[in-house]
Amino acid sequence: MERTGFLKSGHKPSLLSAFLYFDVSFMVWVLIGPLAVIMMQDYPMNAAQKANLVALPVLGGSLLRLVLGVLADRIGPKRTGQIGMVVTMVPLIWGWQFVDSLGELYAVALLLGVAGASFSAALPLASRWYPPQYQGLAMGIAGAGNSGTVFSTLFANRIAQHYDGWEVVFGLALIPVALVFLVFTLLAKDSPNQPEPKKLRDYAAVLRERDAWLFCLLYMVTFGGFVGLSNYLTIFFNTQYELSAVRAADFTTLCVIAGSFFRPVGGWLADRLGGVRMLLILYAGVALMMAFVSSLPPLSVVTILLFVGMMCLGMGNGSVFQLVPQRFQQEIGVITGIVGAAGGLGGYFLPNILGLLKQWTGSYTPGFLILSAIALACIVTVTLIQGQWKRTFLNRKEAAYDAYSYSRPS
């Protein structure tokens, strides 16, 4: 019955458009991650430089997410999405035809962040067409576009190897972006129910709340961990286990699948077990897996450990956003943008931690131990704050909880 009601509500062409836009954008956003091990054949890089290269798209996405969020409020998600895809073509063309130095490659990587900012247009386009009881499902469908990561890790290095050059991958990536742009232009439509544009003082008011910073910290670890590792694991497998570019990306794909497809499970379980309880379990899982990974076990073992670790990170994303609407019911649009941008910053710092420590110590062990310690710090934070949360927003009336839990971003 619920499924029938969902299918009869909203605007399915816009939902499909949001999914396709998100999917192709995620594919482009993480394109440099797997290709980095091939790019370093043309532009020799030390461990820190490689880490910075794969981290720059994540930083760009974090910074531009707020920009696209403001645009979506002012001119609507459809026009914002169109602008986002057109701008995304610029670094793809640059990388395909004009890059001739490491500095230019860094610039291309940073500009690819506009694809990562697609959250700000794709999710509002989908969710605003649906009533509150279906918004969670609508954003879950649109948000499933993070599976675009798999296309990059699975095919980018194969294409580069076939054509004997990474540049052609950027050129070929223009094709799906152009096709999705055409579909998006023809099918997407802004909902007539557009909220009032947010003002700068709205963001400032939320940032005065301590819990806003806590949620930023929690999401920096879950989403930042997932995106950061998605971009860096190809380098890790290639450097530590001496896998070829294609095989290293294949092993990365296995781990990325875990984080991508288990994200909705995290939100679903959090609805039933409680967001706080799920976060404690998941951060413990991340801490344990990263500690074991730091011992640099055989390839088969480390792959299983990273698969489980990425699964916990992906589920953690859903669990964080199970809690956010309960605390910030009236400011959900603003807090989603702020917390999302913070998650991107986490994805920028993580590869740099691994790369810098690899360069300084000659081993990945310290970097993964630090990741484990960060997850443990999150456990301590959640444990200390959960009592106050239960006294304030976690024990609100069930009716109020039900009204807003469906509005959880995915």
C-alpha positions as CSV (number, residue, x, y, z in Angstrom):
1,M,0.0,0.0,0.0
2,E,2.8,2.4,0.9
3,R,4.6,1.6,-2.4
4,T,1.4,2.3,-4.3
5,G,1.0,5.6,-2.6
6,F,4.6,6.6,-3.3
7,L,4.2,5.7,-7.0
8,K,1.0,7.9,-7.3
9,S,2.6,10.9,-5.6
10,G,5.4,13.2,-6.6
11,H,7.0,13.5,-10.1
12,K,8.7,10.4,-11.3
13,P,10.5,12.1,-14.3
14,S,12.2,14.5,-11.8
15,L,13.1,11.6,-9.5
16,L,14.7,9.7,-12.4
17,S,16.5,12.9,-13.5
18,A,17.8,13.5,-9.9
19,F,19.1,9.9,-9.8
20,L,20.9,10.1,-13.1
21,Y,22.4,13.5,-12.3
22,F,23.7,12.2,-9.0
23,D,25.0,9.0,-10.5
24,V,27.0,10.6,-13.3
25,S,28.2,13.3,-11.0
26,F,29.5,10.8,-8.5
27,M,31.3,8.9,-11.3
28,V,33.1,12.1,-12.3
29,W,33.8,13.2,-8.8
30,V,35.9,10.2,-7.9
31,L,37.5,9.7,-11.4
32,I,40.9,10.7,-10.3
33,G,41.0,8.2,-7.5
34,P,41.6,5.1,-9.6
35,L,43.4,7.0,-12.3
36,A,46.1,8.4,-10.0
37,V,48.3,5.3,-10.2
38,I,48.4,5.8,-14.0
39,M,48.8,9.5,-13.9
40,M,51.9,9.2,-11.8
41,Q,53.6,7.5,-14.7
42,D,53.4,10.9,-16.5
43,Y,53.8,13.1,-13.5
44,P,56.0,11.4,-10.8
45,M,54.6,12.1,-7.4
46,N,55.7,11.2,-3.8
47,A,53.2,9.7,-1.4
48,A,52.0,13.1,-0.1
49,Q,51.5,14.5,-3.6
50,K,49.4,11.5,-4.7
51,A,47.3,11.8,-1.6
52,N,46.7,15.5,-2.2
53,L,45.7,14.8,-5.8
54,V,43.0,12.4,-5.0
55,A,41.8,14.5,-2.1
56,L,41.4,17.8,-4.0
57,P,38.1,16.8,-5.8
58,V,36.6,16.1,-2.3
59,L,37.7,19.5,-1.0
60,G,36.2,21.2,-4.1
61,G,33.0,19.3,-3.5
62,S,32.9,20.4,0.1
63,L,33.4,24.1,-0.7
64,L,31.1,24.2,-3.7
65,R,28.3,22.3,-2.0
66,L,27.2,25.4,-0.1
67,V,27.5,27.5,-3.3
68,L,25.2,25.1,-5.2
69,G,22.9,25.0,-2.2
70,V,22.4,28.7,-2.3
71,L,21.8,28.6,-6.1
72,A,19.2,25.9,-5.6
73,D,17.4,28.1,-3.2
74,R,17.6,31.1,-5.5
75,I,17.0,29.8,-9.0
76,G,15.7,26.3,-8.3
77,P,17.3,22.8,-8.3
78,K,16.8,22.2,-12.1
79,R,18.7,25.2,-13.3
80,T,21.3,24.6,-10.6
81,G,21.8,21.0,-11.8
82,Q,22.1,22.2,-15.4
83,I,24.8,24.7,-14.4
84,G,26.5,22.0,-12.4
85,M,26.8,19.6,-15.3
86,V,27.9,22.3,-17.7
87,V,30.7,23.4,-15.3
88,T,31.6,19.8,-14.8
89,M,32.4,19.5,-18.5
90,V,35.1,22.2,-18.1
91,P,37.7,20.1,-16.0
92,L,36.8,17.1,-18.2
93,I,37.7,18.9,-21.4
94,W,40.8,20.4,-19.7
95,G,42.0,17.1,-18.5
96,W,41.3,15.5,-21.9
97,Q,43.1,18.0,-24.1
98,F,45.2,20.6,-22.2
99,V,46.9,19.3,-19.0
100,D,50.7,19.4,-19.3
101,S,51.9,19.8,-15.7
102,L,51.2,18.5,-12.2
103,G,50.0,22.0,-11.2
104,E,47.3,21.9,-13.9
105,L,46.3,18.4,-12.9
106,Y,45.8,19.7,-9.4
107,A,43.6,22.5,-10.8
108,V,41.5,20.0,-12.7
109,A,41.1,17.8,-9.6
110,L,39.8,20.8,-7.6
111,L,37.4,21.8,-10.3
112,L,36.0,18.3,-10.4
113,G,34.5,19.1,-7.0
114,V,31.5,20.7,-8.7
115,A,30.4,17.2,-9.5
116,G,30.6,16.3,-5.8
117,A,28.4,19.3,-5.0
118,S,25.5,17.7,-6.9
119,F,24.0,16.8,-3.6
120,S,22.7,20.3,-3.3
121,A,20.6,20.2,-6.4
122,A,19.8,16.5,-6.9
123,L,18.3,15.8,-3.5
124,P,16.0,18.9,-3.3
125,L,14.8,18.3,-6.8
126,A,13.7,14.8,-5.8
127,S,12.4,15.4,-2.3
128,R,10.4,18.6,-2.8
129,W,7.9,16.8,-5.1
130,Y,6.9,14.3,-2.3
131,P,4.9,14.6,0.9
132,P,6.8,14.2,4.2
133,Q,6.0,10.5,4.5
134,Y,7.7,9.8,1.2
135,Q,10.6,12.2,1.2
136,G,13.0,9.7,2.8
137,L,12.2,7.2,0.1
138,A,12.5,9.8,-2.6
139,M,15.9,11.0,-1.4
140,G,17.0,7.4,-0.9
141,I,16.3,6.6,-4.6
142,A,18.0,9.8,-5.7
143,G,20.9,9.3,-3.3
144,A,21.5,5.8,-4.6
145,G,23.4,7.6,-7.3
146,N,26.4,7.4,-5.1
147,S,26.8,4.0,-6.9
148,G,28.4,6.0,-9.7
149,T,31.6,5.6,-7.8
150,V,31.6,1.9,-8.9
151,F,31.7,2.9,-12.6
152,S,34.9,4.9,-12.0
153,T,36.7,2.3,-10.0
154,L,35.6,-0.6,-12.3
155,F,36.1,0.9,-15.7
156,A,38.4,4.0,-15.6
157,N,41.7,2.2,-15.4
158,R,40.6,-0.5,-17.9
159,I,39.8,2.2,-20.5
160,A,43.1,4.1,-19.8
161,Q,45.0,0.8,-20.2
162,H,43.2,0.0,-23.5
163,Y,43.8,3.4,-25.0
164,D,47.3,3.7,-23.4
165,G,46.5,7.0,-21.7
166,W,44.4,8.4,-18.9
167,E,43.4,11.5,-20.8
168,V,40.9,9.6,-23.0
169,V,39.0,8.6,-19.9
170,F,38.2,12.3,-19.3
171,G,37.1,12.7,-22.9
172,L,34.8,9.6,-22.8
173,A,33.3,10.8,-19.5
174,L,31.9,13.8,-21.4
175,I,29.5,11.4,-23.2
176,P,27.4,10.2,-20.2
177,V,27.5,13.8,-18.7
178,A,26.1,15.2,-22.0
179,L,23.5,12.5,-22.3
180,V,22.3,13.0,-18.7
181,F,22.3,16.8,-19.2
182,L,19.9,16.2,-22.2
183,V,17.6,13.9,-20.2
184,F,17.7,16.2,-17.2
185,T,16.8,19.2,-19.3
186,L,13.9,17.4,-20.9
187,L,12.4,15.6,-17.9
188,A,13.3,17.4,-14.7
189,K,10.9,20.0,-13.3
190,D,11.1,22.1,-10.2
191,S,8.4,21.4,-7.6
192,P,5.8,24.3,-7.2
193,N,6.4,23.9,-3.5
194,Q,9.7,25.8,-3.1
195,P,10.8,26.9,0.3
196,E,11.9,30.4,1.1
197,P,15.5,31.0,0.2
198,K,17.9,30.6,3.2
199,K,19.7,33.7,4.5
200,L,23.2,33.9,5.8
201,R,21.9,34.6,9.3
202,D,20.1,31.2,9.1
203,Y,23.5,29.5,8.7
204,A,25.0,31.6,11.5
205,A,22.2,30.8,13.9
206,V,22.7,27.0,13.4
207,L,26.4,27.3,13.8
208,R,25.9,28.8,17.2
209,E,24.5,25.4,18.3
210,R,27.0,23.0,19.8
211,D,25.1,20.0,18.4
212,A,25.6,21.3,14.8
213,W,29.4,21.0,15.3
214,L,29.0,17.6,16.9
215,F,27.0,16.3,13.9
216,C,29.7,17.9,11.6
217,L,32.4,15.9,13.4
218,L,30.4,12.6,13.3
219,Y,29.7,13.0,9.5
220,M,33.3,14.0,8.8
221,V,34.3,10.6,10.0
222,T,31.5,8.5,8.3
223,F,31.1,10.3,5.0
224,G,34.6,11.7,4.9
225,G,36.0,8.2,5.6
226,F,33.9,6.6,2.9
227,V,34.7,9.2,0.2
228,G,38.4,9.6,1.3
229,L,39.0,5.8,1.2
230,S,37.1,5.5,-2.1
231,N,39.6,7.9,-3.7
232,Y,42.7,6.5,-1.9
233,L,42.4,2.8,-1.8
234,T,43.6,2.2,-5.4
235,I,46.8,3.9,-4.4
236,F,47.0,1.8,-1.3
237,F,46.5,-1.5,-3.1
238,N,48.9,-0.5,-5.8
239,T,51.7,0.7,-3.4
240,Q,51.4,-1.7,-0.6
241,Y,50.5,-4.9,-2.4
242,E,52.0,-4.1,-5.8
243,L,48.8,-4.7,-7.7
244,S,48.5,-3.4,-11.3
245,A,46.4,-0.3,-11.8
246,V,43.4,-2.3,-13.0
247,R,43.6,-4.9,-10.2
248,A,44.1,-2.3,-7.6
249,A,40.9,-0.5,-8.8
250,D,39.0,-3.8,-8.8
251,F,39.8,-4.4,-5.2
252,T,38.8,-0.8,-4.4
253,T,35.5,-1.5,-6.2
254,L,34.7,-4.3,-3.8
255,C,35.1,-2.0,-0.9
256,V,33.2,0.9,-2.4
257,I,30.2,-1.4,-3.1
258,A,30.0,-2.1,0.6
259,G,29.8,1.6,1.6
260,S,27.5,2.5,-1.3
261,F,24.8,-0.1,-0.9
262,F,24.7,-0.4,2.8
263,R,24.1,3.3,3.4
264,P,20.3,2.9,3.3
265,V,20.6,-0.1,5.7
266,G,22.2,2.2,8.3
267,G,19.2,4.6,8.2
268,W,16.7,1.7,8.3
269,L,18.4,0.0,11.3
270,A,18.8,3.4,13.1
271,D,15.0,3.9,12.8
272,R,14.5,0.6,14.6
273,L,17.5,0.4,17.0
274,G,18.1,4.1,17.5
275,G,20.6,6.4,15.8
276,V,22.8,6.7,18.9
277,R,23.0,2.9,19.5
278,M,23.8,2.3,15.8
279,L,26.6,4.9,15.8
280,L,28.2,3.4,18.8
281,I,28.2,0.0,17.1
282,L,29.4,1.3,13.7
283,Y,32.2,3.5,15.1
284,A,33.4,0.5,17.1
285,G,33.4,-1.5,13.9
286,V,35.4,1.1,12.1
287,A,37.9,1.4,14.9
288,L,38.4,-2.3,15.0
289,M,38.7,-2.8,11.3
290,M,41.2,0.1,10.8
291,A,43.3,-1.2,13.7
292,F,43.5,-4.6,12.1
293,V,44.2,-3.0,8.7
294,S,47.2,-1.1,10.3
295,S,48.9,-4.5,10.7
296,L,49.0,-4.7,6.9
297,P,47.9,-8.3,6.7
298,P,47.8,-10.4,3.4
299,L,45.7,-9.0,0.6
300,S,42.7,-11.4,1.0
301,V,42.5,-10.5,4.7
302,V,42.9,-6.7,4.3
303,T,40.2,-6.7,1.6
304,I,37.7,-8.3,4.0
305,L,38.7,-5.8,6.7
306,L,38.3,-2.8,4.4
307,F,35.0,-4.2,3.1
308,V,33.6,-4.4,6.6
309,G,35.1,-1.0,7.5
310,M,33.6,0.7,4.5
311,M,30.2,-1.0,5.2
312,C,30.3,0.5,8.7
313,L,31.2,3.9,7.3
314,G,28.4,3.8,4.7
315,M,25.8,2.7,7.3
316,G,27.1,5.4,9.6
317,N,26.1,8.0,7.0
318,G,22.5,6.9,7.2
319,S,22.6,6.7,11.0
320,V,23.9,10.3,11.4
321,F,21.1,11.6,9.3
322,Q,18.6,9.6,11.2
323,L,19.5,11.8,14.2
324,V,19.9,15.2,12.5
325,P,16.2,15.9,11.7
326,Q,15.3,15.0,15.3
327,R,17.6,17.7,16.7
328,F,17.1,20.3,13.9
329,Q,13.5,19.9,12.8
330,Q,13.0,23.5,11.7
331,E,16.5,24.0,10.3
332,I,16.8,20.8,8.4
333,G,17.7,22.4,5.0
334,V,20.4,24.6,6.5
335,I,21.9,21.9,8.7
336,T,22.0,19.4,5.9
337,G,24.2,21.7,3.8
338,I,26.5,22.4,6.7
339,V,26.9,18.8,7.8
340,G,27.3,17.7,4.2
341,A,30.1,20.2,3.6
342,A,31.8,19.0,6.8
343,G,31.7,15.4,5.5
344,G,33.5,16.5,2.4
345,L,36.2,18.1,4.4
346,G,36.7,14.8,6.2
347,G,37.2,13.2,2.8
348,Y,39.9,15.7,2.0
349,F,41.9,15.2,5.2
350,L,41.8,11.4,5.3
351,P,43.9,10.7,2.1
352,N,46.4,13.4,3.2
353,I,46.8,11.7,6.6
354,L,47.5,8.4,5.0
355,G,49.8,9.9,2.3
356,L,51.8,12.2,4.6
357,L,52.4,9.5,7.2
358,K,53.4,7.0,4.5
359,Q,56.0,9.5,3.2
360,W,57.3,10.3,6.7
361,T,57.4,6.8,8.2
362,G,57.5,4.6,5.1
363,S,54.5,2.6,6.3
364,Y,50.7,2.9,6.2
365,T,50.5,1.5,9.8
366,P,50.5,4.9,11.6
367,G,47.8,6.4,9.3
368,F,45.4,3.5,9.8
369,L,46.0,3.6,13.6
370,I,45.1,7.3,13.6
371,L,41.9,6.5,11.7
372,S,41.1,3.9,14.3
373,A,41.8,6.4,17.1
374,I,39.5,9.0,15.5
375,A,36.7,6.4,15.4
376,L,37.3,5.7,19.1
377,A,37.1,9.4,19.8
378,C,33.7,9.5,18.2
379,I,32.5,6.6,20.4
380,V,33.6,8.6,23.5
381,T,31.9,11.8,22.1
382,V,28.6,10.0,21.4
383,T,28.7,8.2,24.8
384,L,29.2,11.5,26.7
385,I,26.5,13.4,24.8
386,Q,23.8,10.7,24.5
387,G,22.4,11.4,28.0
388,Q,21.7,15.0,27.1
389,W,20.3,14.1,23.7
390,K,17.9,11.6,25.3
391,R,16.7,14.3,27.7
392,T,16.1,16.8,24.9
393,F,15.2,15.6,21.4
394,L,15.4,11.7,21.5
395,N,12.5,11.5,24.0
396,R,10.1,13.7,22.1
397,K,6.7,12.5,21.5
398,E,6.5,9.6,19.0
399,A,4.2,11.6,16.7
400,A,6.7,14.3,16.3
401,Y,9.4,11.8,15.6
402,D,7.3,10.1,12.9
403,A,6.5,13.4,11.2
404,Y,10.2,14.2,10.7
405,S,12.0,10.9,10.5
406,Y,10.8,10.4,6.9
407,S,12.5,13.7,6.0
408,R,15.9,12.2,6.7
409,P,18.4,12.9,3.8
410,S,19.9,9.8,2.4
